[in-house]
């Protein structure tokens, strides 16, 4: 039972799989990306201590024609994904940012960073994509001398993620806390109720699952508006449904379930509402 929450059904079709996965919808039938001119994109790299010396690619986009520091949304990719996918033809996030602002949402910047495939938390090797975001990427953005990069509000951000990244934002939001996270949206999040079924790149054994699972820890998101979107034919749907039912009745929670699978078609259909939910609360 969903109490004092918003339940949206029917209008959503399709969400990103591991790196957006294998889409079951022909390319010619995919929902089109917004037909607007994107704003500027800045790309860069840094060597990440928290990713054990890996060279990490990152990118920032902002709406066209907007100067000066902007509030920030950080987007986390799925398994096998990264900057090239999120800013490239699959998701074309610069176009969605431009369309959101053209539609009336106050201007904001959106940043993405390659986090590897470790589910955005500390792995047994010591690699930690989530700590890389918090300890390295956010300070890099806030301290940049490049006006197109510097968000100006990296101390309070929005979080948006897909699949593995959907799990990642639900994990990272409590780490940062309500003082630093304005809102979080998990689209088709990669969630598991059974540690033996969890992806080994994120949960090698039951002990790692117990340490980092977000199941039964919904109260950790207290004070943070949360949106969870998922297709009812998504192979993560049962776990996602169990997860949203675990929120307190007074949680600031929006649930968007509708027909669709773990696929790019659902991602594109859901993305305007997902991005709008987060960006409008910055």
DOZALUM-439266 format. One record per residue (C-alpha): residue number from 1; residue in one letter; y, x, z. Coordinates in steps of 0.02 Angstrom, whole numbers, plus 32768, in hexadecimal, padded with zeros to 4 digits. Example, Ala and Ser with C-alpha at 12.3 -4.5 7.8 and 13.67 -1.06 7.14 Angstrom:
! DOZALUM-439266
   pos   code   north   east     up
     1      A    7F1F   8267   8186
     2      S    7FCB   82AC   8165
END
This chain:
! DOZALUM-439266
   pos   code   north   east     up
     1      X    8000   8000   8000
     2      X    80AB   8042   7FCF
     3      X    812D   800F   804F
     4      X    81E9   802B   8041
     5      X    81CE   8090   7FA4
     6      X    81E6   8077   7EEC
     7      X    814B   805D   7E81
     8      X    8165   8068   7DC6
     9      X    80D9   8038   7D4F
    10      X    80BE   8014   7C99
    11      X    814F   8072   7C4C
    12      X    8105   811F   7C55
    13      X    808A   815F   7BD7
    14      X    8037   8204   7BD8
    15      X    806E   82D8   7C67
    16      X    805C   8390   7C57
    17      X    7FB2   83DB   7C70
    18      X    7F8C   848E   7C9C
    19      X    8016   84D8   7C35
    20      X    801F   8429   7BE8
    21      X    7F68   8432   7BBC
    22      X    7F17   83EB   7B1F
    23      X    7F75   8352   7AE9
    24      X    7F10   82BD   7AAF
    25      X    7FA2   8275   7A4C
    26      X    7FBF   82B6   799A
    27      X    805F   831C   798C
    28      X    80A6   829E   7912
    29      X    8096   8216   7998
    30      X    80DF   8275   7A2B
    31      X    817E   822D   7A76
    32      X    820C   8292   7A27
    33      X    8276   8307   7A8E
    34      X    832D   82D1   7A9F
    35      X    8390   82DA   79FE
    36      X    8423   8337   7A4B
    37      X    8467   83E6   7A3C
    38      X    8428   8453   7ACB
    39      X    849B   84BB   7B35
    40      X    8496   8578   7B46
    41      X    83F7   85CF   7B7F
    42      X    83F5   8677   7BD7
    43      X    8350   86D6   7BE2
    44      X    8326   876D   7C4C
    45      X    829F   87CF   7CA6
    46      X    828A   8823   7D4E
    47      X    8202   8882   7DA7
    48      X    81BB   8817   7E32
    49      X    8182   8866   7ED3
    50      X    8135   87C1   7F09
    51      X    80D1   87BB   7E67
    52      X    8091   886B   7E86
    53      X    8103   88C4   7E0B
    54      X    80F1   884A   7D7A
    55      X    817F   883E   7CFC
    56      X    81B8   878A   7D0F
    57      X    820F   8728   7C86
    58      X    8292   86A8   7CB6
    59      X    830E   8634   7C63
    60      X    83A5   85C8   7C8D
    61      X    83F3   853C   7C28
    62      X    848D   84D4   7C45
    63      X    84D9   8440   7BE6
    64      X    8547   8469   7B51
    65      X    8602   847A   7B6C
    66      X    85FA   848B   7C2A
    67      X    8640   8527   7C7C
    68      X    863C   8567   7D2E
    69      X    85BB   8564   7DB9
    70      X    8544   84D0   7DBA
    71      X    84C4   8486   7E31
    72      X    8413   84BC   7E0A
    73      X    8369   8471   7DE1
    74      X    82D6   84EA   7DE6
    75      X    8242   84B6   7D79
    76      X    8191   84F8   7D99
    77      X    8117   8502   7D08
    78      X    8060   84D3   7D03
    79      X    7FC7   8543   7CFA
    80      X    7FD3   85AE   7C5F
    81      X    8087   857B   7C41
    82      X    812D   85D4   7C51
    83      X    81DD   85E6   7C0F
    84      X    81A7   85E4   7B58
    85      X    8153   853B   7B6C
    86      X    81D7   84E8   7BD9
    87      X    8269   8521   7B6C
    88      X    8208   851B   7AC8
    89      X    81D0   848B   7A59
    90      X    8152   8442   7AD5
    91      X    81CF   840D   7B5B
    92      X    8278   8443   7B14
    93      X    82C8   8439   7BC1
    94      X    8374   8471   7B81
    95      X    837B   83D2   7B1A
    96      X    8347   8365   7BAE
    97      X    83CE   83B6   7C1A
    98      X    8451   8395   7B94
    99      X    8416   82E1   7B7F
   100      X    8418   82C1   7C3B
   101      X    84CC   82FB   7C4B
   102      X    8501   829D   7BAE
   103      X    84B4   8203   7C00
   104      X    8523   8211   7C99
   105      X    84CC   8285   7D14
   106      X    8547   8306   7D5A
   107      X    8532   83B0   7D07
   108      X    84AB   8422   7D4B
   109      X    844E   84C0   7D1B
   110      X    8392   84CC   7D0B
   111      X    8330   856C   7D2A
   112      X    827C   859A   7D08
   113      X    8218   8635   7D30
   114      X    8169   8672   7D06
   115      X    8103   8662   7DA6
   116      X    8057   8691   7D67
   117      X    7FBF   8622   7D85
   118      X    7FB1   8632   7E43
   119      X    7FEC   8581   7E6E
   120      X    8093   85BE   7EB3
   121      X    8050   85F8   7F5B
   122      X    800B   8697   7FA8
   123      X    7F63   86CC   7F61
   124      X    7EE2   873D   7FB4
   125      X    7F24   87CC   7F47
   126      X    7FCF   87BB   7F98
   127      X    801F   8776   7EF9
   128      X    8092   86E3   7F23
   129      X    80ED   8686   7E98
   130      X    8141   8612   7F14
   131      X    8189   86A1   7F7A
   132      X    81C4   86EE   7ED6
   133      X    822B   8651   7EB6
   134      X    8275   864A   7F65
   135      X    8290   8704   7F88
   136      X    82B4   874B   7EDC
   137      X    82DF   86C9   7E57
   138      X    835A   865E   7EB8
   139      X    83BB   86F6   7EF8
   140      X    83BD   873C   7E46
   141      X    840E   869C   7E06
   142      X    848B   868F   7E93
   143      X    84C0   8745   7E82
   144      X    84CB   8750   7DC6
   145      X    8570   8787   7D7A
   146      X    8549   871E   7CDE
   147      X    85A4   8678   7CEA
   148      X    851D   8622   7C83
   149      X    8498   865A   7D00
   150      X    84ED   8649   7DA8
   151      X    84C6   859D   7DEA
   152      X    8544   85A2   7E78
   153      X    84D6   8534   7EE5
   154      X    8430   858D   7EF1
   155      X    8434   856E   7FAC
   156      X    8410   84B5   7F88
   157      X    83A6   848A   7EF1
   158      X    833A   8408   7E9E
   159      X    8283   8429   7E78
   160      X    8220   83E7   7DE3
   161      X    8170   8419   7DB1
   162      X    80DD   83E8   7D45
   163      X    8022   83F3   7D6B
   164      X    800C   8498   7DC9
   165      X    80C9   849A   7DD7
   166      X    80C6   83E7   7E18
   167      X    8059   8424   7EA6
   168      X    80CD   84BB   7EB4
   169      X    816B   8456   7ED4
   170      X    8113   83EE   7F59
   171      X    80DE   8491   7FAC
   172      X    8186   84EA   7F9C
   173      X    81F9   845B   7FCF
   174      X    81C2   8461   8087
   175      X    81CC   851F   8083
   176      X    8283   8513   8053
   177      X    82A3   8477   80BC
   178      X    8315   83E0   80AD
   179      X    83B2   8449   80C4
   180      X    838C   84A6   8023
   181      X    832F   8425   7FB9
   182      X    8393   8390   7F7C
   183      X    82FE   833B   7F27
   184      X    8252   8362   7EE1
   185      X    81EF   8317   7E51
   186      X    8137   833C   7E35
   187      X    80FB   8303   7D8A
   188      X    803E   82F3   7D76
   189      X    8027   836A   7E09
   190      X    7F87   83D0   7E13
   191      X    7F44   838C   7EB7
   192      X    7E94   838E   7EFF
   193      X    7E40   8331   7F8C
   194      X    7DA2   839C   7F85
   195      X    7DB3   8459   7F9C
   196      X    7D15   8475   7F38
   197      X    7D69   8426   7EA0
   198      X    7E0F   8483   7EB0
   199      X    7E41   8500   7E2B
   200      X    7E07   85AF   7E5F
   201      X    7EAA   85FC   7E22
   202      X    7EFF   85A3   7EB2
   203      X    7E77   857D   7F30
   204      X    7DEC   85FE   7F30
   205      X    7D92   85B3   7FC6
   206      X    7DA2   8528   8048
   207      X    7E09   8597   80BA
   208      X    7E8D   85B4   8034
   209      X    7E8C   84FA   800B
   210      X    7EA5   84CC   80C1
   211      X    7F35   8547   80D2
   212      X    7F94   850F   8037
   213      X    7F60   845D   800C
   214      X    7FEF   83DF   8014
   215      X    7F7A   834F   803C
   216      X    7F9B   8305   80E9
   217      X    803F   8367   80F4
   218      X    80B4   82E7   80A9
   219      X    811B   82E2   8149
   220      X    8151   8394   8123
   221      X    81C0   8348   809B
   222      X    8223   82E1   8118
   223      X    82D9   82D5   80E4
   224      X    82B6   8303   802D
   225      X    82B5   827B   7FA6
   226      X    820F   8285   7F49
   227      X    81D6   8241   7EA1
   228      X    8121   824A   7E6A
   229      X    80F3   821B   7DB7
   230      X    8042   8213   7D72
   231      X    7FDF   81BE   7CEA
   232      X    7F55   814A   7D23
   233      X    7EDB   81A0   7CAB
   234      X    7F0A   824D   7CEA
   235      X    7E76   82AA   7D35
   236      X    7EE5   82CF   7DCC
   237      X    7F12   8218   7DE4
   238      X    7E9A   81ED   7E72
   239      X    7ED6   8281   7ED9
   240      X    7F8C   825A   7EB1
   241      X    7F76   81A5   7EE5
   242      X    7F27   81DE   7F89
   243      X    7FB8   8255   7FA2
   244      X    8042   81D4   7F8D
   245      X    7FE9   815B   8001
   246      X    7FF6   81E0   8088
   247      X    80B4   81D8   8094
   248      X    8105   8185   812B
   249      X    8142   80D5   8108
   250      X    81F8   810B   811B
   251      X    81EA   819D   80A1
   252      X    826C   81AD   8017
   253      X    81E4   81A1   7F91
   254      X    81E3   8166   7EDD
   255      X    8139   8153   7E8C
   256      X    812A   8145   7DCE
   257      X    8079   811A   7D98
   258      X    8057   80DB   7CE8
   259      X    7FDD   80E5   7C59
   260      X    7FC0   8197   7C1F
   261      X    7F57   8233   7C30
   262      X    7F78   82E9   7C5C
   263      X    7FD3   830B   7BBB
   264      X    8077   833A   7B69
   265      X    8095   8287   7B31
   266      X    80A4   824C   7BE5
   267      X    8110   82DF   7C14
   268      X    8191   82B9   7B8E
   269      X    8192   8200   7BB6
   270      X    81AA   821E   7C6F
   271      X    821F   82B4   7C65
   272      X    82C8   8259   7C57
   273      X    82A5   81F7   7CF7
   274      X    8257   828E   7D4E
   275      X    82EB   82FD   7D27
   276      X    8369   8275   7D4C
   277      X    831D   8253   7DF7
   278      X    8334   8308   7E2C
   279      X    83D8   8332   7DD5
   280      X    8433   8296   7E0E
   281      X    8417   82C8   7EC4
   282      X    845F   8378   7EBB
END
